[in-house]
Amino acid sequence: ERRTSVMLITLIGSGMLWNIYFGVLALAFGFFLSIAVALGKAAHNPLLRKAAEWFIFLFRGSPLFIQFFFAYFAFLSLKSVHPVFDPFTSAWLGALIVLFLNTSAYAGEIFFGALKAIPKGDLEAADAYGLMGWKRFRRITFPTMLRLAWPAYTNEAIFLFHATALVFFSGFPAWQQRGDALYYASYFADKTFNPFVPYPILAFYFILLTLCVIGVFGAINRRLTRHLPQDR
C-alpha cells in the first residue's frame, strides 16, 4: 500500500514536468505575441487592426478542446504532404503551438484593455518631456500597460497551466509513451478501479503549481509597482 502510494506520487509528479513544459513555453513565447497582438489591435493601420481582432476572435471564440483536434488533423494533413511536418503531430510541439496561440489571444485582449486604460495624463506628460516613438513606448506606455494588466495576466497564466491537462484528451500522441500528469492518474485509476487516490494527488500537484505561479507573478507585480505607495 505504501509502495503503491509512493509510486503514484512519483509517476504523477514526473508527468507534471510535461504540464510545466507546456505552460512555461506557451507563456514565454505567448507573452511576446500577445504584446504584438495588443499593439496590432490598437494600430491605426486597418489591416493590422483587423488581423489582430480576427486572431483574438478565432481563438477566444472556439473551445480549446476543438482547437487541439483541428490542429492535430491539420498537421496530419501537412505531414502527408512533406515529412518535415512530422514533429508537429506530436504533443511536445503540436499541442504546445495550440496552447501558445490560445494564450496569446487571451493575453492580447488583456494587454489591449490595459493599453487603452493608460491615463492620458501619463502620455501628455511624456509628450511634454519630448518622449516620442520607441522611447515613449519603452519608458511610459509599456511599463504602465504591464502594471495595469498584470493581475489579469496572472489569472490567464493560472488558467493556462490548468488547460495543459487537456493535452491528455487531445489527438496528439505522447512522445515516447511519456504522458502528462493526467495520463498517469487515469492509468492508475483504470488499473486499480479507484479514482479517489490518483486524482486527489493530481489535484494537489496542480494546487502546488498554482501557488508557484501566484508566487512568481506576485513577485513580478511587486517589482512593477515598487514605485507606488504600499496602500495602493
Residue frames as a rotation matrix with the C-alpha (Angstrom) as fourth column:
GLU 1
0.567 0.824 0.000 0.00
0.824 -0.567 0.000 0.00
0.000 0.000 -1.000 0.00
ARG 2
0.562 -0.426 -0.709 2.74
0.075 -0.827 0.556 2.45
-0.824 -0.366 -0.433 0.97
ARG 3
-0.541 -0.799 0.263 4.89
0.317 0.096 0.944 1.47
-0.779 0.594 0.201 -2.01
THR 4
-0.161 0.580 0.799 1.93
0.986 0.060 0.155 1.96
0.042 0.813 -0.581 -4.35
SER 5
0.805 0.476 -0.355 1.26
0.523 -0.851 0.045 5.42
-0.281 -0.222 -0.934 -2.92
VAL 6
0.105 -0.864 -0.493 4.91
-0.019 -0.497 0.867 6.41
-0.994 -0.082 -0.068 -3.35
MET 7
-0.639 -0.310 0.704 4.83
0.626 0.323 0.710 5.13
-0.447 0.894 -0.012 -6.94
LEU 8
0.332 0.849 0.411 1.66
0.943 -0.316 -0.107 7.10
0.039 0.423 -0.905 -7.62
ILE 9
0.769 -0.056 -0.637 3.13
0.193 -0.929 0.315 10.32
-0.610 -0.365 -0.704 -6.22
THR 10
-0.241 -0.966 -0.094 6.38
0.068 -0.113 0.991 9.82
-0.968 0.232 0.093 -8.14
LEU 11
-0.558 0.030 0.829 4.84
0.790 0.325 0.520 8.98
-0.254 0.945 -0.206 -11.53
ILE 12
0.556 0.801 0.222 2.18
0.830 -0.548 -0.102 11.68
0.039 0.241 -0.970 -11.40
GLY 13
0.590 -0.430 -0.683 4.86
0.069 -0.816 0.574 14.14
-0.805 -0.386 -0.452 -10.31
SER 14
-0.543 -0.803 0.246 7.04
0.295 0.093 0.951 13.11
-0.786 0.589 0.186 -13.26
GLY 15
-0.151 0.580 0.800 4.06
0.988 0.064 0.140 13.68
0.030 0.812 -0.583 -15.53
MET 16
0.721 0.423 -0.549 3.71
0.510 -0.860 0.008 17.21
-0.468 -0.286 -0.836 -14.14
LEU 17
-0.305 -0.902 -0.306 7.02
0.255 -0.387 0.886 18.00
-0.918 0.192 0.348 -15.82
TRP 18
-0.632 0.152 0.760 5.17
0.773 0.054 0.632 17.88
0.055 0.987 -0.151 -19.13
ASN 19
0.504 0.864 0.011 2.44
0.852 -0.499 0.157 20.21
0.141 -0.070 -0.988 -17.85
ILE 20
0.435 -0.454 -0.777 5.15
0.264 -0.761 0.593 22.62
-0.861 -0.463 -0.211 -16.66
TYR 21
-0.635 -0.688 0.352 6.88
0.492 -0.009 0.870 22.31
-0.595 0.726 0.344 -20.04
PHE 22
-0.204 0.649 0.733 3.69
0.923 -0.121 0.364 23.19
0.325 0.751 -0.575 -21.92
GLY 23
0.716 0.610 -0.338 2.77
0.695 -0.665 0.272 26.04
-0.059 -0.430 -0.901 -19.58
VAL 24
0.214 -0.719 -0.661 6.18
0.320 -0.588 0.743 27.70
-0.923 -0.370 0.105 -19.28
LEU 25
-0.741 -0.562 0.368 7.00
0.502 -0.098 0.860 27.66
-0.447 0.822 0.355 -23.00
ALA 26
-0.060 0.800 0.597 3.50
0.931 -0.171 0.323 28.70
0.360 0.575 -0.735 -24.07
LEU 27
0.767 0.317 -0.557 3.64
0.555 -0.763 0.331 31.62
-0.320 -0.564 -0.761 -21.63
ALA 28
-0.073 -0.909 -0.410 7.18
0.366 -0.406 0.837 32.62
-0.928 -0.089 0.363 -22.56
PHE 29
-0.845 -0.229 0.483 6.54
0.519 -0.137 0.844 32.78
-0.127 0.964 0.234 -26.30
GLY 30
0.013 0.960 0.279 2.92
0.939 -0.108 0.325 33.87
0.343 0.258 -0.903 -25.94
PHE 31
0.233 0.026 -0.972 3.89
0.649 -0.749 0.135 36.92
-0.725 -0.662 -0.191 -23.92
PHE 32
-0.681 -0.590 -0.433 5.69
0.073 -0.644 0.762 38.49
-0.728 0.487 0.482 -26.87
LEU 33
-0.794 0.453 0.405 2.99
0.513 0.143 0.846 37.55
0.325 0.880 -0.346 -29.39
SER 34
0.157 0.911 -0.381 0.26
0.988 -0.142 0.067 38.88
0.007 -0.386 -0.922 -27.09
ILE 35
-0.107 -0.268 -0.958 2.04
0.326 -0.919 0.220 42.24
-0.939 -0.288 0.186 -26.86
ALA 36
-0.959 -0.281 -0.038 2.26
0.038 -0.263 0.964 42.33
-0.281 0.923 0.263 -30.66
VAL 37
-0.464 0.866 0.188 -1.43
0.798 0.316 0.514 41.40
0.386 0.388 -0.837 -30.95
ALA 38
0.229 0.539 -0.810 -2.43
0.839 -0.531 -0.116 44.14
-0.493 -0.654 -0.574 -28.49
LEU 39
-0.420 -0.458 -0.784 -0.41
0.004 -0.865 0.503 46.73
-0.908 0.208 0.365 -30.36
GLY 40
-0.960 0.098 0.261 -1.84
0.274 0.173 0.946 45.47
0.048 0.980 -0.193 -33.65
LYS 41
-0.111 0.992 -0.059 -5.40
0.980 0.119 0.160 45.84
0.166 -0.040 -0.985 -32.37
ALA 42
0.386 0.202 -0.900 -4.62
0.540 -0.841 0.043 49.40
-0.748 -0.502 -0.433 -31.25
ALA 43
-0.659 -0.744 0.112 -2.87
0.504 -0.327 0.799 50.28
-0.558 0.583 0.590 -34.53
HIS 44
-0.097 0.579 -0.809 -4.23
-0.464 -0.746 -0.479 52.86
-0.881 0.329 0.341 -36.96
ASN 45
-0.754 -0.216 -0.621 -3.49
-0.656 0.309 0.689 50.56
0.043 0.926 -0.374 -39.89
PRO 46
0.230 0.962 0.150 -6.78
-0.962 0.248 -0.116 48.76
-0.148 -0.118 0.982 -40.67
LEU 47
0.353 -0.150 -0.923 -5.01
-0.419 0.857 -0.299 45.62
0.836 0.493 0.240 -41.92
LEU 48
-0.723 -0.670 -0.168 -3.05
-0.094 0.336 -0.937 45.18
0.684 -0.662 -0.307 -38.70
ARG 49
-0.630 0.538 0.560 -6.08
-0.762 -0.289 -0.580 46.03
-0.150 -0.792 0.591 -36.61
LYS 50
0.423 0.856 -0.298 -8.40
-0.898 0.440 -0.010 43.57
0.123 0.272 0.954 -38.38
ALA 51
0.038 -0.493 -0.869 -5.78
-0.238 0.840 -0.487 40.80
0.970 0.226 -0.085 -38.36
ALA 52
-0.908 -0.391 0.151 -5.36
-0.205 0.101 -0.973 41.18
0.365 -0.915 -0.172 -34.59
GLU 53
-0.320 0.873 0.367 -9.11
-0.917 -0.190 -0.350 41.35
-0.236 -0.449 0.862 -34.00
TRP 54
0.525 0.532 -0.664 -9.79
-0.723 0.690 -0.018 38.18
0.449 0.490 0.748 -36.01
PHE 55
-0.367 -0.723 -0.585 -6.92
-0.134 0.664 -0.736 36.34
0.920 -0.192 -0.341 -34.34
ILE 56
-0.899 0.076 0.430 -8.34
-0.436 -0.101 -0.894 37.15
-0.025 -0.992 0.124 -30.91
PHE 57
0.023 1.000 0.007 -11.89
-0.983 0.024 -0.182 36.32
-0.182 -0.003 0.983 -32.01
LEU 58
0.240 0.040 -0.970 -10.87
-0.575 0.811 -0.109 32.98
0.782 0.584 0.217 -33.52
PHE 59
-0.505 -0.568 -0.650 -9.01
0.126 0.696 -0.707 31.62
0.854 -0.439 -0.280 -30.50
ARG 60
-0.928 0.260 0.269 -11.27
-0.334 -0.253 -0.908 33.14
-0.168 -0.932 0.322 -27.85
GLY 61
-0.144 0.966 -0.216 -14.44
-0.985 -0.161 -0.065 32.21
-0.097 0.204 0.974 -29.69
SER 62
0.391 0.234 -0.890 -13.70
-0.466 0.884 0.027 28.50
0.793 0.405 0.455 -30.13
PRO 63
0.929 -0.019 0.371 -13.13
-0.332 0.404 0.852 25.90
-0.166 -0.914 0.369 -27.38
LEU 64
0.021 -1.000 0.018 -9.53
-0.963 -0.015 0.268 24.94
-0.268 -0.023 -0.963 -26.70
PHE 65
-0.101 0.004 0.995 -10.51
-0.139 0.990 -0.018 21.28
-0.985 -0.140 -0.099 -26.94
ILE 66
0.823 0.448 0.349 -11.70
0.301 0.177 -0.937 21.79
-0.482 0.876 0.011 -30.53
GLN 67
0.700 -0.630 -0.336 -8.54
-0.714 -0.636 -0.294 23.73
-0.028 0.446 -0.895 -31.36
PHE 68
-0.178 -0.767 0.616 -6.44
-0.642 0.565 0.518 20.75
-0.746 -0.303 -0.593 -30.31
PHE 69
0.108 0.292 0.950 -8.29
0.373 0.874 -0.311 18.38
-0.922 0.388 -0.014 -32.62
PHE 70
0.964 0.261 -0.044 -8.40
0.073 -0.422 -0.904 20.80
-0.255 0.868 -0.426 -35.54
ALA 71
0.420 -0.885 -0.203 -4.66
-0.888 -0.447 0.110 21.49
-0.188 0.134 -0.973 -35.25
TYR 72
-0.185 -0.506 0.843 -3.83
-0.337 0.838 0.429 17.79
-0.923 -0.204 -0.325 -34.99
PHE 73
0.371 0.394 0.841 -5.69
0.587 0.603 -0.541 16.86
-0.720 0.694 -0.008 -38.18
ALA 74
0.965 -0.110 -0.238 -4.33
-0.240 -0.741 -0.627 19.95
-0.107 0.662 -0.741 -39.95
PHE 75
0.093 -0.993 0.078 -0.76
-0.909 -0.053 0.413 18.94
-0.406 -0.109 -0.907 -39.06
LEU 76
-0.069 -0.050 0.996 -1.56
0.055 0.997 0.054 15.36
-0.996 0.058 -0.066 -40.03
SER 77
0.846 0.414 0.336 -2.61
0.371 -0.005 -0.928 16.56
-0.383 0.910 -0.158 -43.50
LEU 78
0.729 -0.645 -0.230 0.57
-0.685 -0.680 -0.262 18.62
0.013 0.349 -0.937 -43.83
LYS 79
-0.027 -0.743 0.669 2.61
-0.591 0.551 0.589 15.60
-0.806 -0.379 -0.454 -42.74
SER 80
0.370 0.238 0.898 1.25
0.460 0.793 -0.400 13.65
-0.807 0.561 0.184 -45.71
VAL 81
0.999 -0.045 0.011 2.49
-0.016 -0.558 -0.830 16.44
0.044 0.829 -0.558 -47.98
HIS 82
0.229 -0.972 0.057 6.01
-0.334 -0.133 -0.933 16.63
0.915 0.194 -0.355 -46.53
PRO 83
0.372 -0.089 -0.924 7.70
0.661 0.724 0.196 14.69
0.651 -0.684 0.328 -43.69
VAL 84
-0.675 -0.647 0.354 9.13
0.241 -0.647 -0.723 17.91
0.697 -0.403 0.593 -42.24
PHE 85
-0.179 0.713 0.678 5.75
-0.741 -0.550 0.384 18.38
0.647 -0.434 0.627 -40.52
ASP 86
0.037 0.178 -0.983 6.04
0.251 0.951 0.182 15.06
0.967 -0.253 -0.009 -38.67
PRO 87
-0.814 -0.376 -0.443 7.10
0.496 -0.052 -0.867 16.62
0.302 -0.925 0.229 -35.31
PHE 88
-0.773 0.548 0.320 4.01
-0.572 -0.820 0.024 18.86
0.275 -0.165 0.947 -35.40
THR 89
0.149 0.863 -0.482 1.76
-0.407 0.498 0.766 15.82
0.901 0.082 0.425 -34.97
SER 90
-0.254 -0.289 -0.923 3.35
0.696 0.608 -0.382 15.03
0.671 -0.740 0.047 -31.58
ALA 91
0.681 0.642 -0.353 2.20
0.689 -0.397 0.606 16.56
0.249 -0.656 -0.712 -28.32
TRP 92
0.071 -0.732 -0.678 5.55
0.829 -0.335 0.449 18.15
-0.555 -0.593 0.583 -27.43
LEU 93
-0.908 -0.414 -0.063 5.30
0.299 -0.746 0.595 20.52
-0.293 0.521 0.802 -30.41
GLY 94
-0.595 0.727 0.343 1.78
0.385 -0.116 0.915 20.42
0.705 0.677 -0.211 -31.86
ALA 95
0.372 0.755 -0.540 -0.06
0.851 -0.046 0.522 20.82
0.369 -0.654 -0.660 -28.56
LEU 96
-0.242 -0.556 -0.795 2.46
0.780 -0.599 0.182 23.47
-0.577 -0.576 0.579 -27.49
ILE 97
-0.938 -0.088 0.334 1.68
0.303 -0.673 0.675 25.53
0.165 0.735 0.658 -30.59
VAL 98
-0.077 0.990 0.115 -2.05
0.531 -0.057 0.846 25.39
0.844 0.126 -0.521 -29.86
LEU 99
0.413 0.186 -0.892 -1.54
0.906 -0.182 0.382 26.48
-0.091 -0.966 -0.243 -26.24
PHE 100
-0.596 -0.737 -0.319 0.85
0.656 -0.676 0.337 29.21
-0.464 -0.009 0.886 -27.38
LEU 101
-0.797 0.350 0.491 -1.67
0.243 -0.559 0.793 30.67
0.552 0.751 0.361 -29.85
ASN 102
0.178 0.944 -0.276 -4.58
0.680 0.084 0.728 30.32
0.711 -0.318 -0.627 -27.44
THR 103
0.259 -0.119 -0.959 -2.91
0.893 -0.349 0.285 32.13
-0.368 -0.930 0.016 -24.56
SER 104
-0.823 -0.565 0.058 -1.60
0.532 -0.731 0.427 34.80
-0.199 0.383 0.902 -26.95
ALA 105
-0.408 0.760 0.506 -5.17
0.380 -0.363 0.851 35.61
0.830 0.539 -0.141 -27.98
TYR 106
0.551 0.650 -0.523 -6.46
0.729 -0.070 0.681 35.86
0.406 -0.757 -0.512 -24.41
ALA 107
0.029 -0.630 -0.776 -3.44
0.822 -0.427 0.377 37.78
-0.569 -0.649 0.506 -23.15
GLY 108
-0.772 -0.288 0.567 -3.53
0.603 -0.614 0.509 40.01
0.202 0.735 0.648 -26.22
GLU 109
0.138 0.902 0.409 -7.03
0.440 -0.426 0.790 41.15
0.887 0.071 -0.456 -25.26
ILE 110
0.606 0.014 -0.796 -5.86
0.790 -0.128 0.599 41.72
-0.093 -0.992 -0.089 -21.67
PHE 111
-0.402 -0.855 -0.327 -2.92
0.749 -0.513 0.419 43.86
-0.526 -0.076 0.847 -22.78
PHE 112
-0.567 0.276 0.776 -5.10
0.557 -0.565 0.608 45.73
0.607 0.777 0.167 -25.26
GLY 113
0.566 0.820 -0.088 -7.51
0.581 -0.322 0.747 46.67
0.585 -0.474 -0.659 -22.47
ALA 114
0.383 -0.518 -0.765 -4.58
0.760 -0.294 0.580 47.83
-0.525 -0.803 0.281 -20.34
LEU 115
-0.641 -0.647 0.413 -3.18
0.762 -0.473 0.442 49.78
-0.091 0.598 0.796 -23.28
LYS 116
-0.188 0.671 0.717 -6.45
0.452 -0.589 0.670 51.67
0.872 0.450 -0.193 -23.67
ALA 117
0.748 0.527 -0.403 -6.63
0.560 -0.175 0.809 52.25
0.356 -0.831 -0.427 -19.89
ILE 118
-0.320 -0.914 -0.248 -3.31
0.941 -0.278 -0.191 54.11
0.106 -0.295 0.950 -19.65
PRO 119
0.369 0.498 -0.785 -4.07
0.629 -0.755 -0.183 57.52
-0.684 -0.426 -0.592 -18.11
LYS 120
0.680 -0.055 0.731 -3.93
0.636 -0.453 -0.625 60.28
0.366 0.890 -0.273 -20.69
GLY 121
0.938 -0.328 0.108 -2.02
-0.338 -0.812 0.476 62.40
-0.069 -0.483 -0.873 -18.22
ASP 122
0.365 -0.843 0.396 0.91
0.158 0.475 0.866 59.98
-0.918 -0.253 0.307 -18.38
LEU 123
0.157 -0.268 0.951 1.07
0.969 0.230 -0.096 60.24
-0.193 0.936 0.295 -22.16
GLU 124
0.841 0.176 0.512 0.66
0.308 -0.933 -0.185 64.01
0.445 0.313 -0.839 -22.10
ALA 125
0.791 -0.612 0.016 3.50
-0.305 -0.370 0.878 64.26
-0.531 -0.699 -0.479 -19.58
ALA 126
0.147 -0.739 0.658 5.66
0.609 0.592 0.529 62.12
-0.780 0.323 0.536 -21.86
ASP 127
0.430 0.083 0.899 4.89
0.852 -0.365 -0.375 64.47
0.297 0.927 -0.227 -24.75
ALA 128
0.987 -0.027 0.159 5.78
-0.075 -0.949 0.307 67.45
0.143 -0.315 -0.938 -22.58
TYR 129
0.464 -0.867 0.180 9.18
-0.234 0.076 0.969 65.91
-0.854 -0.492 -0.167 -21.83
GLY 130
0.149 -0.385 -0.911 9.75
-0.972 -0.226 -0.063 65.26
-0.182 0.895 -0.408 -25.52
LEU 131
-0.633 -0.312 0.709 9.44
-0.269 0.947 0.176 61.47
-0.726 -0.079 -0.683 -25.28
MET 132
0.276 0.699 -0.660 8.19
-0.904 -0.045 -0.426 60.20
-0.327 0.714 0.619 -28.62
GLY 133
0.255 -0.136 -0.957 8.06
-0.742 0.607 -0.284 56.95
0.620 0.783 0.054 -30.55
TRP 134
0.252 -0.230 -0.940 10.01
0.223 0.959 -0.175 53.99
0.942 -0.166 0.293 -29.24
LYS 135
-0.798 -0.598 0.067 11.41
0.098 -0.240 -0.966 55.90
0.594 -0.765 0.250 -26.24
ARG 136
-0.417 0.723 0.551 7.91
-0.889 -0.451 -0.080 56.81
0.191 -0.522 0.831 -25.04
PHE 137
0.521 0.613 -0.593 6.71
-0.505 0.782 0.365 53.22
0.688 0.109 0.717 -25.53
ARG 138
-0.035 -0.639 -0.768 9.69
0.352 0.711 -0.608 51.75
0.935 -0.292 0.200 -23.65
ARG 139
-0.888 -0.458 0.034 9.63
0.158 -0.374 -0.914 54.20
0.432 -0.806 0.404 -20.74
ILE 140
-0.704 0.676 0.220 5.95
-0.675 -0.540 -0.503 55.06
-0.221 -0.502 0.836 -20.32
THR 141
0.089 0.879 -0.469 3.50
-0.953 0.212 0.218 53.00
0.291 0.427 0.856 -22.37
PHE 142
-0.021 -0.134 -0.991 4.93
-0.202 0.971 -0.127 49.51
0.979 0.197 -0.047 -21.94
PRO 143
-0.890 -0.343 -0.302 5.62
0.187 0.328 -0.926 49.55
0.417 -0.880 -0.227 -18.17
THR 144
-0.662 0.719 0.214 2.26
-0.694 -0.478 -0.538 51.21
-0.284 -0.504 0.815 -17.43
MET 145
0.130 0.695 -0.707 0.47
-0.850 0.445 0.281 48.69
0.510 0.565 0.648 -19.62
LEU 146
-0.371 -0.351 -0.860 2.21
0.063 0.914 -0.400 45.81
0.926 -0.202 -0.317 -17.83
ARG 147
-0.995 -0.042 0.092 1.37
-0.085 -0.153 -0.985 47.21
0.056 -0.987 0.149 -14.40
LEU 148
-0.335 0.942 0.014 -2.32
-0.916 -0.322 -0.241 47.59
-0.222 -0.094 0.971 -15.27
ALA 149
0.287 0.483 -0.827 -2.60
-0.774 0.625 0.096 44.20
0.564 0.613 0.553 -16.98
TRP 150
-0.613 -0.761 -0.212 -0.54
-0.557 0.606 -0.568 42.07
0.561 -0.230 -0.795 -14.60
PRO 151
-0.550 0.442 0.709 -3.30
-0.599 0.383 -0.703 40.93
-0.582 -0.811 0.054 -12.18
ALA 152
0.575 0.806 -0.144 -5.48
-0.657 0.349 -0.668 39.74
-0.488 0.478 0.730 -15.07
TYR 153
0.275 -0.563 -0.779 -2.46
-0.752 0.379 -0.539 38.23
0.599 0.735 -0.319 -16.83
THR 154
-0.715 -0.483 0.505 -1.68
-0.698 0.518 -0.494 36.28
-0.023 -0.706 -0.707 -13.66
ASN 155
0.058 0.833 0.550 -5.13
-0.529 0.493 -0.691 34.70
-0.847 -0.251 0.469 -13.86
GLU 156
0.722 0.168 -0.671 -4.52
-0.690 0.254 -0.678 33.84
0.056 0.953 0.299 -17.51
ALA 157
-0.316 -0.912 -0.263 -1.26
-0.798 0.405 -0.447 32.13
0.514 0.068 -0.855 -16.56
ILE 158
-0.606 0.172 0.777 -3.08
-0.560 0.602 -0.570 30.03
-0.565 -0.780 -0.268 -13.96
PHE 159
0.503 0.864 0.029 -5.80
-0.529 0.334 -0.780 29.09
-0.683 0.377 0.625 -16.44
LEU 160
0.387 -0.430 -0.816 -3.15
-0.843 0.194 -0.502 28.13
0.374 0.882 -0.287 -18.98
PHE 161
-0.710 -0.689 0.145 -1.40
-0.682 0.621 -0.386 25.73
0.175 -0.373 -0.911 -16.62
HIS 162
-0.265 0.707 0.656 -4.78
-0.394 0.541 -0.743 24.18
-0.880 -0.455 0.136 -15.81
ALA 163
0.629 0.563 -0.536 -5.54
-0.681 0.068 -0.729 23.91
-0.374 0.824 0.426 -19.52
THR 164
-0.323 -0.821 -0.471 -2.42
-0.931 0.366 0.001 21.81
0.171 0.439 -0.882 -20.07
ALA 165
-0.535 0.208 0.819 -4.41
-0.326 0.844 -0.427 18.90
-0.780 -0.495 -0.383 -18.61
LEU 166
0.552 0.815 -0.177 -6.49
-0.448 0.111 -0.887 18.93
-0.703 0.569 0.426 -21.82
VAL 167
-0.136 -0.677 -0.723 -3.47
-0.991 0.101 0.092 17.75
0.011 0.729 -0.685 -23.82
PHE 168
-0.780 -0.132 0.612 -4.19
-0.286 0.945 -0.161 14.24
-0.557 -0.300 -0.774 -22.50
PHE 169
0.056 0.920 0.388 -7.61
0.235 0.365 -0.901 14.29
-0.970 0.142 -0.196 -24.18
SER 170
0.312 0.025 -0.950 -6.38
-0.765 -0.586 -0.267 15.81
-0.563 0.810 -0.164 -27.45
GLY 171
0.993 0.119 -0.018 -5.47
-0.102 0.753 -0.649 13.80
-0.063 0.647 0.760 -30.50
PHE 172
0.348 -0.935 -0.074 -1.76
-0.759 -0.234 -0.608 14.49
0.551 0.268 -0.790 -30.06
PRO 173
0.757 -0.102 -0.645 0.09
0.293 0.936 0.196 11.30
0.584 -0.338 0.738 -29.04
ALA 174
0.867 -0.493 0.075 2.52
-0.251 -0.301 0.920 11.32
-0.430 -0.817 -0.385 -26.13
TRP 175
0.437 -0.803 -0.407 6.21
-0.757 -0.084 -0.648 11.40
0.486 0.591 -0.644 -27.01
GLN 176
-0.536 -0.677 -0.505 7.87
-0.371 0.726 -0.579 8.02
0.758 -0.123 -0.640 -26.43
GLN 177
0.092 0.730 -0.677 4.78
0.439 0.580 0.686 6.97
0.894 -0.360 -0.267 -24.42
ARG 178
-0.729 -0.313 -0.609 5.57
0.685 -0.305 -0.662 9.57
0.022 -0.900 0.436 -21.76
GLY 179
0.086 0.889 0.450 2.37
0.692 -0.378 0.614 11.30
0.716 0.259 -0.648 -20.77
ASP 180
-0.381 -0.130 0.915 1.48
-0.385 -0.878 -0.285 14.23
0.840 -0.461 0.285 -18.58
ALA 181
-0.889 -0.016 0.458 0.18
-0.454 0.167 -0.875 14.02
-0.063 -0.986 -0.155 -15.01
LEU 182
0.057 0.993 0.105 -3.39
-0.899 0.097 -0.427 13.26
-0.434 -0.070 0.898 -16.05
TYR 183
0.167 -0.102 -0.981 -2.11
-0.707 0.681 -0.191 10.41
0.687 0.725 0.041 -18.23
TYR 184
-0.740 -0.533 -0.409 -0.64
-0.100 0.689 -0.718 8.60
0.665 -0.491 -0.563 -15.21
ALA 185
-0.734 0.539 0.413 -3.56
-0.563 -0.143 -0.814 9.46
-0.380 -0.830 0.409 -12.94
SER 186
0.279 0.868 -0.411 -6.03
-0.957 0.216 -0.193 8.00
-0.078 0.447 0.891 -15.44
TYR 187
-0.127 -0.423 -0.897 -3.80
-0.504 0.807 -0.309 4.96
0.854 0.413 -0.316 -15.95
PHE 188
-0.961 -0.271 -0.046 -3.77
-0.089 0.464 -0.881 4.11
0.260 -0.843 -0.471 -12.23
ALA 189
-0.421 0.882 0.210 -7.49
-0.760 -0.216 -0.613 4.85
-0.496 -0.418 0.761 -11.87
ASP 190
0.326 0.522 -0.789 -8.25
-0.883 0.466 -0.056 2.36
0.338 0.715 0.612 -14.67
LYS 191
-0.329 -0.567 -0.755 -5.91
-0.277 0.822 -0.497 -0.30
0.903 0.046 -0.428 -13.28
THR 192
-0.982 -0.127 -0.142 -7.00
0.102 0.279 -0.955 -0.09
0.161 -0.952 -0.261 -9.63
PHE 193
-0.190 0.977 0.094 -10.65
0.568 0.031 0.822 0.91
0.801 0.209 -0.561 -10.22
ASN 194
0.310 0.210 -0.927 -10.13
0.916 -0.326 0.233 3.51
-0.254 -0.922 -0.293 -7.50
PRO 195
0.160 -0.237 0.958 -10.16
0.628 -0.725 -0.284 7.12
0.762 0.647 0.033 -8.76
PHE 196
0.922 0.344 0.175 -10.13
0.093 -0.639 0.764 8.55
0.375 -0.688 -0.621 -5.22
VAL 197
0.532 -0.812 -0.242 -6.37
0.524 0.090 0.847 8.17
-0.666 -0.577 0.473 -4.82
PRO 198
-0.321 -0.779 0.538 -4.66
0.925 -0.135 0.356 9.28
-0.205 0.612 0.764 -8.07
TYR 199
0.121 0.412 0.903 -6.96
0.690 -0.689 0.222 12.22
0.714 0.596 -0.368 -8.87
PRO 200
0.975 0.147 -0.165 -6.61
0.221 -0.633 0.742 13.94
0.005 -0.760 -0.650 -5.46
ILE 201
0.171 -0.979 -0.109 -2.84
0.631 0.023 0.775 13.56
-0.757 -0.201 0.622 -5.85
LEU 202
-0.301 -0.213 0.930 -3.12
0.927 -0.294 0.233 15.17
0.223 0.932 0.286 -9.28
ALA 203
0.641 0.616 0.457 -5.24
0.463 -0.786 0.410 18.00
0.612 -0.051 -0.789 -7.86
PHE 204
0.785 -0.412 -0.462 -2.67
0.372 -0.283 0.884 18.54
-0.495 -0.866 -0.069 -5.09
TYR 205
-0.247 -0.915 0.320 0.12
0.845 -0.042 0.534 18.89
-0.475 0.402 0.783 -7.67
PHE 206
-0.111 0.264 0.958 -1.89
0.765 -0.593 0.252 21.45
0.635 0.760 -0.136 -9.62
ILE 207
0.911 0.400 -0.099 -2.57
0.355 -0.641 0.680 23.39
0.208 -0.655 -0.726 -6.42
LEU 208
0.337 -0.879 -0.339 1.17
0.548 -0.110 0.829 23.47
-0.766 -0.465 0.445 -5.72
LEU 209
-0.425 -0.473 0.772 1.79
0.905 -0.201 0.375 24.60
-0.023 0.858 0.513 -9.30
THR 210
0.415 0.669 0.616 -0.83
0.614 -0.706 0.354 27.34
0.672 0.232 -0.703 -8.93
LEU 211
0.881 -0.136 -0.453 0.82
0.349 -0.459 0.817 28.55
-0.319 -0.878 -0.358 -5.72
CYS 212
-0.137 -0.987 0.089 4.16
0.742 -0.043 0.669 28.72
-0.656 0.158 0.738 -7.54
VAL 213
-0.249 0.129 0.960 2.63
0.849 -0.448 0.280 30.75
0.467 0.885 0.002 -10.37
ILE 214
0.794 0.594 0.131 0.99
0.431 -0.702 0.567 33.12
0.429 -0.393 -0.813 -7.88
GLY 215
0.601 -0.632 -0.490 4.30
0.477 -0.208 0.854 33.50
-0.641 -0.747 0.176 -6.04
VAL 216
-0.408 -0.806 0.427 6.37
0.828 -0.130 0.545 34.21
-0.384 0.577 0.721 -9.16
PHE 217
-0.156 0.415 0.896 3.83
0.717 -0.576 0.392 36.55
0.679 0.704 -0.208 -10.74
GLY 218
0.852 0.435 -0.292 3.26
0.506 -0.538 0.674 38.25
0.136 -0.722 -0.678 -7.39
ALA 219
0.154 -0.889 -0.431 6.98
0.639 -0.243 0.730 38.98
-0.754 -0.387 0.530 -7.10
ILE 220
-0.597 -0.323 0.734 6.95
0.795 -0.356 0.490 40.44
0.104 0.877 0.469 -10.63
ASN 221
0.350 0.821 0.451 3.91
0.652 -0.559 0.513 42.53
0.673 0.115 -0.731 -9.75
ARG 222
0.752 -0.148 -0.642 5.66
0.522 -0.461 0.718 43.93
-0.402 -0.875 -0.269 -6.68
ARG 223
-0.367 -0.928 0.058 8.60
0.715 -0.242 0.655 44.79
-0.594 0.282 0.753 -8.90
LEU 224
-0.399 0.281 0.873 6.33
0.775 -0.406 0.485 46.56
0.490 0.870 -0.055 -11.39
THR 225
0.557 0.724 0.408 4.58
0.326 -0.642 0.694 48.55
0.764 -0.253 -0.594 -8.65
ARG 226
0.018 -0.636 -0.771 7.60
0.986 0.139 -0.092 49.22
0.165 -0.759 0.630 -6.44
HIS 227
-0.847 -0.379 0.373 7.31
0.364 -0.925 -0.113 52.99
0.387 0.040 0.921 -7.04
LEU 228
-0.028 0.927 0.373 3.73
-0.116 -0.374 0.920 53.12
0.993 -0.018 0.118 -5.77
PRO 229
-0.368 -0.018 0.930 2.72
-0.908 -0.208 -0.363 53.56
0.200 -0.978 0.060 -2.11
GLN 230
-0.993 -0.116 -0.009 2.09
-0.110 0.963 -0.244 50.28
0.037 -0.242 -0.970 -0.29
ASP 231
-0.460 0.885 0.076 -1.59
-0.005 0.083 -0.997 51.04
-0.888 -0.458 -0.034 0.33
ARG 232
0.246 0.521 -0.817 -2.13
-0.841 -0.304 -0.447 51.27
-0.481 0.798 0.364 -3.44
